[in-house]
Amino acid sequence: MKRRNRTWWKTATGLLLTAVMLFPVYWMLNVSFTRDQDMRKSPPDWFPVHSTLDGYRTVLDQQMPYLATSLVIGLGTVVLTVAVAAPAGYALAKLRPRGGGVIGFLLLVAQMIPGIIMAMGFYAIYLQLGLLQSVPGLIVADSTLAVPFAVLIFTAFMSGIPRELIQAAQMDGARALRTFWSVVLPMSRNAVVTVSLFAFLWSWSDFVFASTLAGGGAHEPVTLGIYHYIGNNNQEWNAIMATAVVASLPATVILVLAQRYVAAGVTAGAVKD
């Protein structure tokens, strides 16, 4: 009986904590359906009694270009991150270059650099190269956040691939690049999905690089699209929250679909056989 009571309290506590953490999401949905005249109502409506779709109409009218730009930047960041990090992870895991330990340490240090410092550096470089307010510039900048993490994930995962498979490919005449492309990369599907997911989420939610490198340009991501709604005398909260809801959908769908691959990719290399 005591064990059942403990289990009940654990379940209740877990549900309570989950409800607290998910309450901002619910409130975002609630506000997205709330009319402008009800925004400052006291006490506020806990449910959208007089619901409206004006916020979502605003999203369709004004925010679609921002969402399309974010999608292009996110997919571009994924492609560039995997293209750079996968060969680097393979080299560190299987080719064992000199100074591999130092490189791994530098990758850890790179993740500790504040984004605003990197943004200032990119601004100075892009100003000289003419890449400010450009989609390729944002893709490269966002990739710098994902590549160090991605290399570590690929290194941990590829270290667990049996060396006998690589040796068998080499005995068949495959060189390092062919071995990587035909043997190692297909076996690293979980790591590829994990890296792609995190790279996409980081680029999708980026604001620092976007505001520094693309602010005022013709191609701005959705984070700046939301920011444009906020001003001294203009807070279109239902439009802001509706945009946030729509912007959350791609990331939510991708996370749900890729969940099992992410779990396998993140825990790769945690244990040794």
C-alpha positions as CSV (number, residue, x, y, z in Angstrom):
1,M,0.0,0.0,0.0
2,K,2.9,2.4,0.8
3,R,4.5,1.7,-2.5
4,R,1.2,2.5,-4.3
5,N,0.9,5.8,-2.3
6,R,4.4,6.8,-3.3
7,T,3.7,6.0,-6.9
8,W,0.6,8.1,-6.8
9,W,2.4,11.1,-5.3
10,K,5.2,10.7,-7.9
11,T,2.7,10.7,-10.7
12,A,0.8,13.6,-9.3
13,T,4.0,15.6,-8.8
14,G,5.1,14.8,-12.3
15,L,1.8,15.9,-13.8
16,L,1.8,19.1,-11.8
17,L,5.4,20.0,-12.9
18,T,4.5,19.2,-16.5
19,A,1.4,21.4,-16.3
20,V,3.5,24.3,-14.9
21,M,6.1,23.9,-17.6
22,L,3.5,23.7,-20.4
23,F,1.4,26.6,-19.1
24,P,3.3,29.2,-21.2
25,V,2.5,27.1,-24.2
26,Y,-1.2,27.1,-23.3
27,W,-1.2,30.8,-22.6
28,M,0.4,31.4,-26.0
29,L,-2.5,29.6,-27.6
30,N,-5.0,31.4,-25.5
31,V,-3.7,34.8,-26.3
32,S,-3.4,34.0,-30.0
33,F,-7.2,33.6,-30.1
34,T,-8.0,36.6,-27.9
35,R,-9.5,39.8,-29.2
36,D,-7.6,43.1,-29.0
37,Q,-10.2,44.7,-26.6
38,D,-9.8,41.7,-24.2
39,M,-6.0,41.8,-23.9
40,R,-5.9,44.1,-20.9
41,K,-9.0,42.6,-19.3
42,S,-8.6,42.0,-15.5
43,P,-8.9,39.3,-14.5
44,P,-7.9,37.8,-17.9
45,D,-10.0,35.1,-19.6
46,W,-8.4,31.7,-18.9
47,F,-10.1,30.5,-22.0
48,P,-10.7,32.3,-25.3
49,V,-14.4,33.0,-24.7
50,H,-14.8,35.4,-27.5
51,S,-12.2,33.9,-29.8
52,T,-10.9,35.5,-33.0
53,L,-8.7,34.4,-35.9
54,D,-7.4,37.9,-36.5
55,G,-3.9,37.0,-35.3
56,Y,-3.7,34.0,-37.7
57,R,-5.0,36.1,-40.6
58,T,-2.2,38.5,-39.8
59,V,0.3,35.6,-39.9
60,L,-1.0,34.6,-43.4
61,D,-0.9,38.2,-44.6
62,Q,2.4,39.4,-43.2
63,Q,4.5,36.6,-41.8
64,M,4.8,34.0,-44.6
65,P,7.9,35.6,-46.2
66,Y,9.6,35.6,-42.8
67,L,8.7,31.9,-42.3
68,A,9.9,31.0,-45.8
69,T,13.2,32.7,-45.1
70,S,13.6,30.9,-41.8
71,L,12.9,27.6,-43.5
72,V,15.5,28.2,-46.2
73,I,18.0,29.3,-43.5
74,G,17.2,26.3,-41.4
75,L,17.6,23.8,-44.2
76,G,20.7,25.5,-45.4
77,T,22.2,25.3,-41.9
78,V,21.4,21.6,-41.7
79,V,23.1,20.8,-45.0
80,L,26.2,22.9,-44.3
81,T,26.5,21.6,-40.7
82,V,26.3,17.9,-41.8
83,A,28.6,18.5,-44.7
84,V,31.3,19.9,-42.4
85,A,30.8,18.0,-39.2
86,A,30.3,14.4,-40.5
87,P,33.7,14.2,-42.3
88,A,35.4,15.9,-39.3
89,G,33.8,13.5,-36.9
90,Y,34.9,10.5,-39.0
91,A,38.4,11.8,-39.1
92,L,38.6,12.3,-35.3
93,A,36.9,8.9,-34.6
94,K,38.6,6.6,-37.1
95,L,41.6,8.3,-38.8
96,R,43.1,9.5,-35.5
97,P,44.9,12.6,-36.7
98,R,47.7,14.2,-34.7
99,G,46.3,16.7,-32.2
100,G,42.9,15.1,-32.2
101,G,42.5,15.6,-28.5
102,V,43.4,19.2,-28.8
103,I,40.8,19.6,-31.5
104,G,38.2,18.0,-29.4
105,F,39.0,20.4,-26.5
106,L,38.8,23.4,-28.8
107,L,35.4,22.3,-30.0
108,L,34.2,22.3,-26.4
109,V,35.7,25.7,-25.8
110,A,34.0,27.0,-29.0
111,Q,30.6,26.2,-27.6
112,M,31.3,28.5,-24.6
113,I,31.8,31.6,-26.7
114,P,28.8,34.0,-26.4
115,G,26.8,34.4,-29.5
116,I,26.9,38.2,-29.4
117,I,30.8,38.1,-29.6
118,M,30.6,35.9,-32.6
119,A,28.0,38.2,-34.1
120,M,30.2,41.2,-33.8
121,G,33.0,39.3,-35.5
122,F,30.8,38.2,-38.3
123,Y,29.5,41.7,-38.8
124,A,33.0,43.1,-39.3
125,I,33.8,40.3,-41.8
126,Y,30.5,40.5,-43.7
127,L,30.8,44.2,-43.9
128,Q,34.0,43.8,-45.9
129,L,32.6,40.9,-48.0
130,G,29.2,42.4,-48.7
131,L,27.3,39.5,-47.1
132,L,25.3,41.6,-44.6
133,Q,21.5,41.1,-44.9
134,S,22.0,38.0,-47.0
135,V,20.6,34.4,-46.5
136,P,24.0,32.7,-47.2
137,G,25.6,34.9,-44.5
138,L,23.0,33.8,-41.9
139,I,23.4,30.2,-42.9
140,V,27.2,30.3,-42.4
141,A,26.8,32.2,-39.1
142,D,24.2,29.8,-37.7
143,S,26.3,26.8,-38.7
144,T,29.1,28.0,-36.5
145,L,26.8,27.3,-33.5
146,A,25.9,23.8,-34.6
147,V,29.2,22.5,-36.1
148,P,31.2,22.1,-32.8
149,F,28.3,20.2,-31.2
150,A,27.8,18.2,-34.4
151,V,31.4,17.1,-34.6
152,L,31.3,15.8,-31.1
153,I,28.1,13.9,-31.7
154,F,29.5,12.4,-34.9
155,T,32.8,11.5,-33.2
156,A,31.1,9.7,-30.4
157,F,28.8,7.8,-32.7
158,M,31.4,6.8,-35.3
159,S,33.8,5.6,-32.6
160,G,31.3,2.8,-31.9
161,I,31.3,1.6,-35.5
162,P,33.3,-1.7,-35.7
163,R,36.7,-1.2,-37.2
164,E,36.3,-4.6,-38.9
165,L,33.7,-3.0,-41.3
166,I,36.1,-0.3,-42.3
167,Q,39.0,-2.7,-42.7
168,A,36.7,-4.9,-44.9
169,A,35.9,-1.9,-47.1
170,Q,39.6,-1.0,-47.4
171,M,40.4,-4.6,-48.4
172,D,37.9,-4.3,-51.2
173,G,39.8,-1.3,-52.5
174,A,37.7,1.5,-51.0
175,R,39.7,4.6,-50.0
176,A,38.9,6.7,-47.0
177,L,36.4,8.9,-48.7
178,R,34.5,6.0,-50.3
179,T,34.6,4.2,-47.0
180,F,33.1,7.2,-45.3
181,W,30.4,7.7,-47.9
182,S,29.4,4.1,-48.4
183,V,29.9,2.5,-45.0
184,V,30.3,5.0,-42.2
185,L,27.7,7.6,-43.1
186,P,24.8,5.2,-43.7
187,M,25.5,3.6,-40.4
188,S,25.4,7.0,-38.7
189,R,21.8,7.7,-39.5
190,N,20.8,8.4,-35.9
191,A,23.7,10.9,-35.5
192,V,22.7,12.6,-38.8
193,V,19.1,13.0,-37.7
194,T,20.2,14.3,-34.2
195,V,22.6,16.8,-35.7
196,S,20.1,17.9,-38.3
197,L,17.4,18.5,-35.7
198,F,19.6,20.6,-33.4
199,A,21.1,22.6,-36.2
200,F,17.6,23.3,-37.6
201,L,16.2,24.3,-34.1
202,W,19.2,26.6,-33.4
203,S,18.9,28.4,-36.7
204,W,15.1,28.5,-36.5
205,S,15.1,30.2,-33.1
206,D,18.2,32.4,-33.7
207,F,17.7,36.1,-32.9
208,V,21.2,37.4,-32.1
209,F,22.7,36.7,-35.5
210,A,19.5,37.6,-37.3
211,S,19.2,41.0,-35.7
212,T,22.9,41.8,-36.1
213,L,23.5,40.5,-39.6
214,A,20.1,40.7,-41.3
215,G,18.2,43.4,-39.6
216,G,16.6,45.8,-42.0
217,G,17.3,43.6,-45.0
218,A,14.9,42.1,-47.6
219,H,15.3,38.6,-46.2
220,E,14.6,38.4,-42.5
221,P,13.8,35.3,-40.4
222,V,10.6,34.8,-38.4
223,T,12.3,35.9,-35.1
224,L,12.6,39.4,-36.6
225,G,9.1,39.1,-38.0
226,I,7.8,38.7,-34.5
227,Y,10.1,41.4,-33.1
228,H,8.7,43.9,-35.6
229,Y,5.3,43.7,-33.9
230,I,6.7,45.0,-30.7
231,G,7.1,48.8,-30.3
232,N,6.5,51.6,-27.9
233,N,2.9,52.0,-28.8
234,N,2.2,48.9,-30.8
235,Q,1.9,45.5,-29.2
236,E,-0.2,43.2,-31.4
237,W,-0.2,40.4,-28.9
238,N,-2.6,38.1,-30.6
239,A,-0.6,38.4,-33.8
240,I,2.6,37.9,-31.9
241,M,1.3,34.8,-30.2
242,A,-0.3,33.4,-33.4
243,T,3.1,33.8,-35.2
244,A,4.8,32.1,-32.3
245,V,2.3,29.2,-32.6
246,V,2.8,28.8,-36.3
247,A,6.6,29.1,-35.9
248,S,6.5,26.4,-33.3
249,L,4.7,23.9,-35.5
250,P,7.6,22.8,-37.8
251,A,10.0,22.4,-34.9
252,T,7.4,20.4,-32.9
253,V,6.5,18.1,-35.8
254,I,10.2,17.5,-36.6
255,L,11.0,16.8,-32.9
256,V,8.1,14.3,-32.5
257,L,9.1,12.4,-35.7
258,A,12.8,12.3,-34.9
259,Q,12.5,11.6,-31.2
260,R,13.7,8.0,-31.3
261,Y,16.6,8.8,-33.6
262,V,17.6,11.7,-31.3
263,A,17.7,9.5,-28.2
264,A,20.0,7.0,-29.9
265,G,22.2,9.7,-31.4
266,V,22.6,11.7,-28.2
267,T,23.5,8.6,-26.1
268,A,25.9,7.3,-28.7
269,G,29.3,6.5,-27.3
270,A,28.0,6.7,-23.7
271,V,28.9,3.1,-23.1
272,K,31.4,0.7,-24.5
273,D,30.7,-2.9,-25.5
